[in-house]
């Protein structure tokens, strides 16, 4: 009888530990959603390009703007992927999420920092 209770207690402990681990590492992260306002990011970057191109200056400013645009096109997908890995959640466009919830995280500022937008 004592052995049976000991086995029952050990089994209950292991099942509880397994359920806690599953909840902590699988269920809770999947409930969290990161959102990014990509339209705002594009507007800010577009303003930088426009300021460079329309500035009274040499052809070098235009070449610099073109290089910035190419770099932005390479860095943006990488930064979005890194955001997803850092938060351990799905990152969606803000426009694709109809309403925010307590489990929704706005990651627009983090994206701006990753791609070098200071505004």
N, C-alpha and C positions, 0 to 999 in steps of 0.2 A: 504494500500500500504506500509506503514511504517512497519507494522507487518510482511508482506511478505518479505521485504528486510532484516529485522532482522533475521527471520527464515532461509532465504537463506544464510546469512552470518554465522550464527551459525552452520548450516549444513555443509557448506564448510570448516569451521574451524575444526569441529569434524572429517570429512572425511580426511582432510589433516593430522591431528594428528594421526589418525588410520593408515594411509599409512606410515607415518614416523616411527611410532612404529614398524610396521610390517617389514619395511625395515631394521631398526636398529637391531632388536632382532631375526629375522628369516632369512631374505635373506642374509645379509652381512656375518654373521657367517658361513652359509652353503657354501659360496663361498671360504672360507679360508681353505687351506689344510696344515696340518703339515706333514713333512716327517722325517723319522728316518733312518739313515744308520746303520741297525742292524748288518750287516757284520762287520763293524768297531768295534762295541761294543763287538761282539763275539770274534774278534781277540784280542782285548785288554784284555778281561777277560781270554781268553785262555793263553795268555802270562803270566798273573799273576799265573794261575794254574801251568803252565809248570815251571816257576821259582821256585815255592814252591816245586814241586815234584822232580825236578832234582837237587835241592840244596843238597849239601853234608850235611846230617843231619839225624835226628832220624825219626822214624816212626810217630812221632807226627806231623811233617810237612806234611806228606801224609794224615794223618787224618784231618788236618786243611784244606788242599786243597779239600778234599772230602766234608767237611762241607761247604766250600765256594761255591762249585759247587751246592750243594743242596739249599743253601740260594739264590744263583743267579737264580736258576730255579723257586723259589717261588716269588722272588721280581720282576723279569722282567715283567711278565704279569700285575702285580699291577701297576708298574711304567708307563707302556704304557697306561693303562686305566686312570691313574691320569693325564698324559699329555693331553689326549683327553679332559678331563673335564676342565683342567686349561685353555686351549686355546679356548675351545668351538668350536672345529673343528674336522674334521675327520683326524686321524693320519694314514698314510700309510707308507709302506716300500719305501725307496728312489728308489730302483730298480723297483718298480711298477709304478712310475711316469715317463713318457717319457721325460718331459721337465719341467723346473721350470718356474713359472709365478710370477708376482708381489704379488700374493696372496698365494704363497707357502712359508711356514716357515720351516727352518731346525731346528728341535728340538733334534738333536743328542746330543748336549752339555748338554741340560737339562736332557736328559735321563741318560747320564753318571753321572751327579751329583746325580740324584735320586738313582742310584744303586751303587754308591760309587767308580766309576772309576775316578781317579784323572788326567789321562793323556789326 
